Amino acid sequence: MRAAAVGLLVAAAFVLSGCQYLLGGMMGGPILIPNGSFDPGEFGSFDPSDVGSFDPDEFSFPPPTATFTKGSATLTIDGTASTLDKLSGNAAIYEGMGSEVGWTDGDGLYARFYGEPGSVFGDGFVTIDRVVGGQHWTVADPSACKVTLEKNDATGVSGTATCKDLRWVDALTAGGSPTDPGFIKGEEPFDAEITFEATP
């Protein structure tokens, strides 16, 4: 159970931090993948081999500086528009970590925006997910979406994203290698447009 909690926290840190630790080698910072530099000092006194002493009840993220309760997004894939009229999951801004807001149509289609001030992703990035026949599909390369923000502060989040040549992969079984990227068979590349907004 504790190992699962640690995994969840690492995943959350990966998402909320703009991926700088895992992708740092490409961006000039420390990384946690092979052929990179790893500086244990970056993580203070935490000993990764001592998972048994980690108490998830003693760890908490800082409270959000703003929470959003209303919002919607329009997702257009190859000319077909869908309205995502419900917020899904986190919808908040966190100091030092930026914004995370998700939307869904309630029928298996999701879009999510992440925006960290000063991030290498510029105005932020979006990802699109679908639940199809018991599979969780996600886009293989969310960096293919160019985000343009209108607002990203305590009064609300709004903007647009233009995505080119996206591919669906199975989020749980994708190979993640050049020889096996895990693309969904029979699903061709697609373009997408997203408009989104959320308010307190």
Secondary structure as UniProt FT lines:
FT   HELIX           2..16
FT   TURN            17..22
FT   HELIX           24..27
FT   TURN            34..35
FT   HELIX           40..43
FT   TURN            44..45
FT   TURN            48..49
FT   HELIX           51..53
FT   HELIX           56..58
FT   STRAND          66..67
FT   STRAND          70..77
FT   TURN            78..79
FT   STRAND          80..84
FT   STRAND          86..94
FT   TURN            95..97
FT   STRAND          98..104
FT   STRAND          109..115
FT   TURN            117..118
FT   TURN            120..123
FT   STRAND          125..132
FT   TURN            133..134
FT   STRAND          135..139
FT   HELIX           142..144
FT   STRAND          145..153
FT   TURN            154..155
FT   STRAND          156..166
FT   STRAND          168..170
FT   TURN            171..173
FT   TURN            178..179
FT   TURN            185..186
FT   STRAND          190..199
//
